[in-house]
Amino acid sequence: MKILPVLCFFASAIFPAAAHAQPAYPSQPIQFIVPFGAGTTADIIARLLGDAMAKDLGQNVVVDNRPGAGGTIGASAAARAKNDGHTLVLGTIASHGIGTIMFPSATYDPVKDFEPIALIANVPNMLVVNKSVPVSNIAEFVQYAKKAGNLNFTSPGAGTTAHLAGDLMRIQLGVPFTHVPYKSGAQALTDVISGVVPAMIWQVSPLKPHIASGAVKPIAALSAARIATFPDVPTIAETLLPGFDSNAWFGVLAPAGTPKPLVERLYKAVRMAMASPDMVRQFTNQGLEPADVGPEEFRQVIARDLKKWRPVVESAKPGS
């Protein structure tokens, strides 16, 4: 009697999933698109995080740099990728916020075309002034600027979050600000220290040694909460305008439609990587504040930032 083959046939017909079991995830190396060049903060973060995630996932995480157009070239590639959990992108406020407003070539929707995995770090901006500027806090600074009628400020570049943070201050606080563009943050900071430009907005890490030396004075944190490495510097939100926040951020996303179980597995891997004291130390050394924001809350952050920055970008003319 040949009963066994018949039974096997019916079993495969009735239970096809059992007969064709899905491969374990991940089944191949994971492509981690970074929409900025090698050596940038985004690139460093992706390599640190990717190496740590690989240990948990059991597959290599391969960084793929796709720079250009404010991060939108790399993000576009990620949006078009297969949604099987084997492609990720390191999203930023540029690639998933400001850049999509500034560059008409960005045809993807930063909310609808991605599955957020985790927001992993915030990058607070700080307002500093040349040591000769006669102010010591944000209220005095605003009064000083209004009395002058116009005050120049600089940033690491036109269209950066630091530049737009100044324009957010101009719009929401009425500060008569004019942005002076430079090709690099280092060059801009040199001119602030020498007094050519009185004020600058930039991330904390490159400003820290010059604050310590007294070459520039910290006036206000432009983040929602005080900056961990400068706990004595008040925020604009707590002194003049509740809710003011110009944080940049970094997060991990996958193409839209990536199955929820894979999103949850990736979030678990990210959380495990970020729980390492060594990872926290390395992020802090980059001037970043590690965060733990899950998929749904991260989606809300992106949507909220798009709404906040659109009128600022349109008003600021970032190419100037």
BAVEX-546792 format. One line per 5 residues: number of its first residue (from 1); their letters; for each residue x, y, z of C-alpha. Coordinates in steps of 0.05 Angstrom, whole numbers. Layout:
BEGIN
NUM	a	X:Y:Z  ...;
// end
This chain:
BEGIN
1	mkilp	0:0:0  26:69:-19  -13:109:33  45:153:57  58:189:-9;
6	vlcff	-17:204:-17  -20:231:53  41:275:40  7:302:-23  -56:322:14;
11	asaif	-16:351:71  23:396:23  -42:417:-11  -78:433:54  -19:464:90;
16	paaah	23:499:36  58:543:88  84:481:123  108:451:57  142:516:36;
21	aqpay	166:546:102  189:617:99  264:627:110  286:655:176  295:730:178;
26	psqpi	342:759:160  362:711:105  415:755:74  458:816:90  419:879:105;
31	qfivp	432:941:62  435:1003:105  428:1064:60  460:1128:86  437:1189:47;
36	fgagt	502:1227:62  575:1217:46  629:1175:79  657:1206:143  596:1247:159;
41	tadii	561:1241:226  506:1201:192  557:1153:163  592:1143:230  525:1130:265;
46	arllg	504:1079:212  569:1040:217  568:1039:293  495:1018:295  501:969:237;
51	damak	558:932:269  520:925:334  455:903:300  492:851:259  512:815:322;
56	dlgqn	440:808:343  410:794:274  463:744:252  474:778:185  520:833:162;
61	vvvdn	492:903:158  526:936:98  528:1012:95  512:1041:26  528:1115:20;
66	rpgag	481:1152:-29  495:1227:-18  464:1286:-52  406:1335:-54  400:1343:21;
71	gtiga	394:1268:33  336:1259:-15  374:1217:-66  389:1162:-16  320:1166:15;
76	saaar	288:1160:-54  328:1096:-66  305:1068:1  232:1085:-14  236:1045:-79;
81	akndg	270:985:-48  238:917:-35  200:917:31  226:851:56  265:879:115;
86	htlvl	332:874:80  337:948:64  340:1003:115  356:1077:112  386:1124:164;
91	gtias	336:1180:160  348:1250:185  310:1315:192  342:1332:125  323:1269:85;
96	hgigt	255:1262:118  236:1334:131  272:1396:106  301:1363:43  233:1340:19;
101	imfps	209:1413:22  271:1444:-8  282:1397:-67  226:1387:-118  263:1324:-142;
106	atydp	244:1289:-77  183:1252:-102  173:1207:-42  129:1221:18  171:1217:82;
111	vkdfe	111:1191:122  72:1147:74  131:1115:37  168:1089:99  158:1046:160;
116	piali	193:1080:218  235:1033:261  265:1078:314  288:1148:326  357:1137:357;
121	anvpn	388:1205:370  374:1279:376  424:1332:355  412:1396:395  431:1464:367;
126	mlvvn	458:1520:410  460:1595:400  528:1626:416  556:1697:408  624:1728:403;
131	ksvpv	653:1742:473  647:1818:462  572:1817:450  542:1848:513  489:1795:528;
136	sniae	488:1734:574  419:1703:562  366:1696:509  322:1753:534  380:1802:532;
141	fvqya	400:1775:463  331:1788:434  330:1858:463  400:1871:436  380:1847:366;
146	kkagn	317:1889:365  354:1950:388  405:1940:332  349:1933:281  385:1875:248;
151	lnfts	435:1823:272  475:1777:229  482:1704:247  516:1645:214  512:1570:214;
156	pgagt	548:1510:184  513:1522:117  452:1547:81  392:1502:88  419:1466:150;
161	tahla	376:1457:211  421:1508:246  406:1560:192  332:1545:195  332:1547:271;
166	gdlmr	352:1620:265  295:1633:217  248:1597:266  272:1647:319  260:1704:270;
171	iqlgv	189:1680:256  168:1658:326  206:1708:369  211:1767:323  287:1768:324;
176	pfthv	312:1813:267  360:1760:241  398:1757:175  434:1693:156  506:1699:131;
181	pyksg	521:1636:92  589:1601:94  613:1539:58  633:1505:122  617:1508:196;
186	aqalt	691:1514:214  700:1576:171  636:1607:199  658:1594:271  726:1625:258;
191	dvisg	692:1690:237  647:1688:298  707:1681:343  743:1738:308  681:1783:312;
196	vvpam	665:1787:238  596:1757:252  567:1766:322  526:1702:329  522:1630:307;
201	iwqvs	476:1570:313  508:1501:310  511:1433:341  543:1429:410  602:1383:394;
206	plkph	643:1431:350  625:1491:395  645:1458:461  720:1473:462  709:1545:442;
211	iasga	657:1555:496  706:1524:546  761:1573:524  715:1633:529  721:1649:454;
216	vkpia	645:1646:448  589:1651:499  530:1602:502  464:1639:502  409:1587:494;
221	alsaa	396:1515:478  349:1511:418  324:1441:437  261:1423:475  301:1403:536;
226	riatf	368:1427:564  429:1397:531  460:1342:574  531:1369:566  509:1440:582;
231	pdvpt	457:1433:636  466:1505:660  446:1535:593  370:1547:592  327:1532:531;
236	iaetl	285:1582:493  225:1538:509  233:1548:584  250:1622:582  213:1657:525;
241	lpgfd	171:1611:483  142:1545:508  146:1490:456  204:1520:417  248:1464:390;
246	snawf	296:1461:331  327:1393:344  356:1353:288  350:1278:293  373:1211:266;
251	gvlap	329:1150:258  323:1082:224  268:1069:173  247:1015:123  207:1019:59;
256	agtpk	131:1024:67  97:957:72  153:922:109  115:869:150  101:889:222;
261	plver	137:828:252  200:849:215  192:921:239  186:895:310  247:850:302;
266	lykav	288:908:275  265:954:331  287:901:381  356:898:347  363:974:348;
271	rmama	343:978:422  392:924:440  448:959:403  431:1027:434  430:996:504;
276	spdmv	505:985:501  544:1034:546  598:1036:492  547:1056:440  520:1111:485;
281	rqftn	591:1136:496  607:1137:422  543:1174:406  557:1225:461  627:1236:432;
286	qglep	593:1254:366  552:1308:402  489:1265:399  438:1252:452  415:1178:447;
291	advgp	340:1169:444  291:1110:446  230:1128:405  190:1070:375  157:1063:307;
296	eefrq	90:1099:318  117:1156:359  173:1165:308  122:1171:253  88:1226:292;
301	viard	154:1263:300  165:1263:224  95:1288:210  100:1342:263  168:1366:238;
306	lkkwr	143:1371:166  87:1415:189  133:1459:231  189:1468:180  149:1479:117;
311	pvves	133:1553:129  204:1564:156  236:1535:94  190:1574:48  205:1638:86;
316	akpgs	279:1628:94  299:1619:22  354:1568:43  395:1579:-19  412:1649:7;
// end
